[in-house]
Amino acid sequence: MYKYTESGLSNIFLKDGYEKFLENNEEFISFIDLEKTHKAISLALCMKPARLSNAEVCFIRKELNLSQSEFDSILLLEDGATYQIETGLLKQTYRSDFLMRHLLAKHHNEAFSSPEYCSVIEGGDLRENIVISNYTYTWT
């Protein structure tokens, strides 16, 4: 299993979707389909059983290919709020958390609804690691 820290997240583990190889006695990793891997991570974040972390907010913004100021505008936040959320200076609201998940799901052409979100947030449990296998996710 490979701990995928290149995403900026410390809790992503890949069971497959990558190849290891040696070159000059150094081990390297090659990803088979990084787009599918990021989609699986994104969908896992949409259904995360707790509020999004600062690093996850940053991952989502980058996955959507937006600057911090563009993200502020889309989420109807004050200028600089995304920076403050990503650096831990400001806690995001439930509204911005919901909108981030909705935008991410839409970006990957997936459905996301309010009732799903409410049950996910209310049921917030202690599972904190995402394991990706065959481009599908599991929270552990």
N, C-alpha and C positions, 0 to 999 in steps of 0.2 A: 504494500500500500504506500502511496506517495502523498506526503503532506504538501499540498499546493499553496504555498505562500506567495507565489507570484501574483495572485489576485489581490493582494493587500489584506487578505483575511487570514487569520491564524487557525481557523477551525474547519478547513476544507481538506478532505482526504479522498484521494482517487484510488479506486480499486483497479481501474483499467482506463483506457483512453490515452495511454502514454507508452513510450518505449524507452528503455534505458540502453545506453551504449557507452563504450569506453573509447576514448581517444587520447593518446599520449598518457596513458595510465590515469586519466581523469574521467569520472563518471558524468555523463550528460543525460538530460531528459529531452525527449522530443514528443510533442503532443500530437496526437493523431487528428483530432478535430476540436480545436480550441473553441470554436464558435458553439458547438454542441455542449461542451463542458461549461462554458459561461452561461448558456441557456439553462442548464440543469441547476447551476448555482443560483441564478436569478429566480427560478421558480421555487427553489427551496426557501429563498429569502422572502418571497411573496407569502409563503405559508409558515414562516417562522413563528413558533409559539410564544413569542414575547416581542417587545418593542425592538426596533432595529438599533444596532450599536452604531457608534460614530464611524467605525471602519466600514460597516455595511452601507451606511449612507454614502460614503465616498465611493465605494464599489458601484453602487447603483448610479450615481451621477456620472461616473466614468463610462459605465456600460451604456448609458443613454447618450454619451458623447457630448456632454454639456459642461460649460464653465460654471463656476460657483455662482456668478451673477445671473446667468441664464436660468439656473436651477432656482435661485431666489425668485425670479420673475414668474416662472411657471407655477411654483408652489405658493405664490402670493405672500412671500416672506419679505421682511425688511432687508435692505441691502446689507450684505455681510453675514446674514443669518446662517447660510450654508457653511461658511468658513467656521463660524462659532460652533455649529453642531458637529462638524467633522473633527474639530480639535477638542471637543468636550467642554467648551465654555458655555454652551447652551444646550438644554435638553429639548428635543423636538416634541411637538405636540402630537396628539393622536391624529389630528387632521392631516398634518404634514406626513406622518408615518403612513397613513392610509393612502394618501395621494402618491407617495413614492412607490408603494407596492403596486398601485393601480397602473401608473405610468410604465413600470417595469414589465408587468404582465402584458400590457398593450403593446409594448415594444417587441415582445416575443410572440405576438398574436395569440395570447392566451386569455381566457376569461378570468375575471376576478370580481367578486361581489361583496357587498357590505355584510351580509349575514355570515359568509365564510370568515371575513376579517374579524368580526365580533367574537365568533367562537374561538378563533385562533388566539386573539389577545386575552380574552377572559380565561382561557385554559392554560395560559403561560406556565409551562412546566420547566424542568431542569435540563431538558435535552439541549445540548449546545454545540455539538459537532455535526457537520454535514458530511455524509459519505456518499460519493458519486460512484455508481456502478452501472455500466452500460448506458450512460448518459441520463440516468434517473437518480433522484436523490432520496436519501433516508436521513432523518434526524436521529442522532444517538446521544 
